[in-house]
Amino acid sequence: MNFSNPDDAALRTLLDRVKTIAVIGLSPQPARPSYRVAQAMQHYGYRIIPVRPLVDEVLGEKAYASLAEIPFRVDLVDVFRAAEHLPAIVEQCLALHLPSIWIQEGIVAEAAALQAQAGSMVVVMDRCILKEYVRLKTE
């Protein structure tokens, strides 16, 4: 079985439903893509929750060392980590019964994406959430 991303209608629905985004690998450095994307999504009204060990806060939000440490529900996990980290991240998401995961542009881990789908998660892979938001929601 091959992985395929949701169609545009499903992506719009996802972006409409999501309010809180946990960003794994969110850098505190403004020059990094993860920071710029998260900052823009925050500007568009999403609550951004940094998931990054050894950092206290990013973009005015408390940072957590892992998804399991976040004391409230998140709607979407946005991943800025290398593909080899995806199997463990998907396992965490499934254990926490999280509804959706967005694997950023340039990151491909088909087996992990299929595992997340098999666990009833909505999965987007190898796409930039900001580019897709701009394309689908600001037309």
C-alpha positions in Angstrom: 0.0 0.0 0.0 1.3 3.4 -0.9 0.8 6.6 1.1 -1.2 9.4 -0.3 -2.0 12.8 1.2 -5.5 14.0 1.8 -7.2 15.9 -1.0 -7.7 19.7 -0.9 -11.2 19.5 0.7 -9.8 17.3 3.5 -6.9 19.6 4.0 -9.3 22.6 4.3 -11.4 20.7 6.8 -8.3 19.8 8.8 -7.0 23.4 8.9 -10.5 24.6 9.9 -10.8 22.0 12.7 -7.3 22.5 14.2 -6.8 25.1 16.9 -3.8 23.9 18.8 -0.6 22.7 17.0 2.3 21.0 18.9 5.4 21.7 16.8 8.1 19.0 17.4 11.5 20.4 16.7 10.4 24.1 17.0 13.6 26.1 17.1 13.9 29.2 19.3 16.1 30.8 16.5 14.1 33.2 14.3 16.2 32.3 11.2 15.1 28.6 11.3 12.3 27.4 9.1 10.4 25.8 12.0 10.3 29.2 13.8 9.2 31.1 10.7 6.4 28.6 9.9 5.2 28.4 13.5 5.2 32.1 13.9 3.2 32.6 10.7 0.7 29.9 11.8 0.4 31.6 15.2 -0.3 34.9 13.3 -3.1 33.1 11.5 -4.7 32.3 14.8 -3.4 28.9 15.8 -2.0 28.2 19.3 1.5 26.9 18.8 2.9 24.6 21.5 6.7 24.0 21.2 8.0 20.5 21.8 11.7 20.7 22.2 13.8 19.5 25.2 16.1 22.0 26.9 14.1 25.1 25.8 11.8 27.0 28.2 9.6 28.8 25.7 9.3 29.7 22.0 7.0 32.3 20.5 5.7 33.2 24.0 4.5 29.7 24.7 5.9 27.2 27.3 7.9 24.5 25.7 7.6 20.8 26.6 10.2 18.1 26.3 7.8 15.6 24.8 4.2 15.3 23.6 3.3 13.3 26.7 4.2 16.3 28.9 1.7 18.6 27.3 -1.1 18.8 30.0 -3.9 19.5 27.5 -5.1 18.2 24.2 -3.5 19.2 20.9 -5.3 18.9 17.6 -2.3 18.5 15.3 1.3 17.5 15.7 3.6 19.3 13.2 6.9 17.6 12.7 10.2 19.4 12.0 12.5 16.4 12.7 14.4 14.1 10.4 12.7 11.0 8.9 14.5 8.6 11.1 12.6 10.1 14.1 9.2 9.6 12.6 8.5 6.0 13.8 9.0 7.0 17.5 7.0 10.2 17.0 4.1 8.3 15.4 4.2 5.8 18.3 3.9 8.7 20.8 1.0 10.2 18.8 -0.9 6.8 18.7 -0.3 6.2 22.4 -1.8 9.6 23.2 -4.7 9.1 20.7 -3.8 12.3 18.9 -6.0 12.9 15.8 -3.6 14.2 13.2 0.1 14.6 12.2 1.7 16.9 9.7 5.1 15.9 8.5 6.8 18.9 7.0 8.1 19.4 3.5 11.2 17.4 2.7 10.5 14.7 5.4 9.4 11.4 4.0 8.8 8.3 6.2 6.2 6.2 4.3 6.0 3.3 6.8 5.5 5.7 9.7 2.9 7.6 7.8 1.0 4.4 6.9 1.2 3.3 10.5 -0.3 6.6 11.6 -3.1 6.2 9.0 -3.8 2.7 10.2 -4.2 4.1 13.7 -6.9 6.4 12.4 -4.8 9.6 12.3 -5.1 12.1 9.6 -1.7 12.3 8.0 -0.1 14.9 5.8 3.5 14.2 4.7 6.2 16.1 2.7 4.1 19.3 2.6 4.6 22.7 4.3 1.7 23.5 6.5 2.2 27.3 5.9 2.3 26.9 2.1 -0.8 24.8 2.2 -2.6 27.2 4.5 -1.8 30.1 2.3 -2.8 28.1 -0.8 -6.1 26.8 0.6 -7.2 29.4 3.1 -6.2 32.8 1.7 -7.4 32.3 -1.9 
